[in-house]
Amino acid sequence: MIGEPRAAPKDLMLAGGLAAGLAVGLGILLSSLTVPSGFKDRLTGVETGVEAAQRQIRPLRDAEAPPPGAICASHVRDAQPLADRLREAAAQLQLQAVRVQVAPAPAAAQRSGLAALSVSFEAEGGYDAAVQMLDVIGRQKPQVFVDTVDLGVKGAAVTLAMTGRAFCAS
């Protein structure tokens, strides 16, 4: 093609450099428009909060020993005293139709050097006495981990039914 102007390689390089520079400048401009003001400060605050939460969670995850009194020494020896303490507390709170059962759980519930005790409690009485009994159960040593609680109305009284587990060294 005779007579058509041809671009010199120097001109092509200059045009390409100019286009690349404009693209970089436009990218910087667009990125500055999309980042909200104070973003870096908020991001630093979030990162600080995450680090603080991780410091608090780590000791809980790494804890190996339960708190003192949380587990009993022997599931065979300590089952009856736990049942007796629950019966005595129910009598002091004037609850009636008390049924307490504390027995070793099936072998499948034994894990990591711990033996489970199945704990069940049923009684009738006044509402305040039933709520106080739940508090008594919650303060027991070994600690009773409650699975279910049912508080129902029966005439002028309430019925309380609770099942849970306590753990002993095996």
C-alpha positions in Angstrom: 0.0 0.0 0.0 1.7 2.9 -1.4 1.3 6.3 0.1 -0.1 5.2 3.5 1.8 6.8 6.5 3.5 4.3 8.7 4.1 4.8 12.4 7.7 4.7 13.6 8.6 2.1 16.3 9.5 5.1 18.5 6.0 6.5 18.2 4.4 3.1 19.0 6.5 2.8 22.1 5.5 6.3 23.2 1.8 5.6 22.6 2.0 2.3 24.5 3.8 3.9 27.4 1.2 6.7 27.5 -1.7 4.2 27.4 0.0 2.1 30.2 0.5 5.2 32.4 -3.1 6.3 31.9 -4.3 2.8 32.8 -2.2 2.8 36.0 -3.4 6.3 36.9 -7.0 5.4 36.3 -6.6 2.2 38.5 -5.2 4.2 41.4 -8.0 6.8 41.0 -10.7 4.1 41.0 -9.2 2.2 44.0 -9.1 5.4 46.0 -12.7 6.1 45.2 -13.9 2.6 46.3 -12.1 2.5 49.7 -14.4 4.3 52.3 -12.9 6.9 54.6 -11.6 5.5 57.9 -11.3 2.0 56.4 -7.8 1.4 57.6 -8.7 2.5 61.1 -11.7 0.2 61.2 -9.7 -2.7 59.8 -7.0 -2.2 62.5 -9.8 -2.2 65.2 -11.3 -5.4 63.8 -7.8 -7.1 63.7 -7.2 -6.0 67.3 -10.5 -7.4 68.4 -9.8 -10.8 66.7 -6.4 -11.0 68.4 -8.0 -10.3 71.8 -10.7 -13.0 71.2 -8.0 -15.5 70.2 -6.1 -14.8 73.4 -9.2 -15.4 75.5 -10.2 -18.6 73.6 -6.8 -20.2 73.6 -6.6 -20.8 77.4 -10.1 -22.4 77.4 -9.2 -24.7 74.5 -5.8 -25.6 76.1 -7.3 -26.3 79.6 -7.0 -29.9 80.4 -8.0 -30.1 84.0 -11.6 -29.4 85.1 -12.2 -27.0 87.9 -11.8 -28.4 91.5 -14.8 -30.5 92.5 -16.3 -30.7 89.0 -15.6 -34.4 88.8 -15.7 -37.1 91.5 -13.1 -39.6 92.3 -15.1 -42.8 91.8 -18.4 -43.3 90.0 -19.1 -46.3 92.1 -18.3 -44.7 95.5 -19.7 -41.2 94.8 -23.0 -42.0 93.2 -24.9 -42.7 96.4 -23.7 -39.7 98.3 -24.8 -37.4 95.4 -28.3 -39.0 95.4 -28.5 -38.6 99.2 -27.6 -34.9 99.1 -30.3 -34.3 96.4 -32.9 -36.2 98.5 -31.9 -34.2 101.7 -32.1 -30.9 99.8 -35.6 -31.8 98.4 -36.8 -32.7 102.0 -35.5 -29.3 103.3 -37.3 -27.5 100.5 -40.5 -29.5 101.3 -40.8 -31.1 97.9 -43.0 -34.2 97.7 -43.0 -37.3 95.5 -39.3 -37.1 95.3 -37.6 -39.6 93.0 -33.8 -39.4 92.7 -31.7 -41.8 90.7 -27.9 -41.6 90.3 -26.3 -44.6 88.5 -23.3 -45.3 86.3 -24.1 -44.6 82.7 -23.7 -47.2 80.0 -20.1 -48.1 79.1 -20.6 -46.2 75.8 -20.6 -42.9 77.8 -17.1 -43.6 79.2 -14.5 -41.4 77.5 -11.0 -40.0 78.1 -10.6 -41.3 81.6 -14.0 -40.2 82.7 -17.0 -42.3 83.7 -20.5 -40.8 83.5 -23.1 -41.0 86.1 -26.7 -40.7 84.9 -28.6 -38.3 87.2 -32.4 -38.0 87.2 -34.6 -36.1 89.7 -38.4 -35.7 89.9 -40.5 -33.9 92.5 -43.6 -31.9 93.2 -44.1 -28.8 95.3 -44.2 -25.0 95.3 -42.7 -23.1 92.4 -40.1 -21.3 94.5 -39.0 -24.6 96.1 -38.6 -26.2 92.6 -36.5 -23.3 91.4 -34.4 -23.4 94.5 -33.9 -27.2 93.9 -32.5 -26.4 90.4 -30.0 -24.0 92.1 -29.0 -26.8 94.6 -28.5 -29.2 91.7 -26.3 -26.6 89.9 -24.1 -26.2 92.9 -23.4 -29.9 93.5 -19.9 -31.5 93.6 -19.4 -33.4 91.4 -20.9 -30.9 89.0 -24.2 -32.0 87.4 -24.4 -31.2 83.7 -28.2 -30.8 83.0 -29.5 -32.4 79.8 -33.2 -31.7 80.2 -35.5 -29.8 82.6 -39.3 -29.9 82.6 -41.2 -27.7 85.0 -45.0 -28.2 84.7 -48.1 -27.1 86.5 -50.0 -29.7 88.5 -52.9 -27.9 90.3 -51.6 -25.5 92.8 -48.1 -27.1 92.7 -45.5 -27.6 90.0 -43.7 -30.7 88.9 -40.0 -30.7 88.3 -38.2 -33.3 86.2 -34.5 -33.1 85.4 -32.0 -35.4 83.7 -28.3 -34.9 83.4 -24.9 -36.3 84.0 -22.0 -36.0 86.4 -18.5 -37.3 85.6 -16.0 -39.1 87.7 -12.5 -40.3 87.2 -12.5 -43.9 85.9 
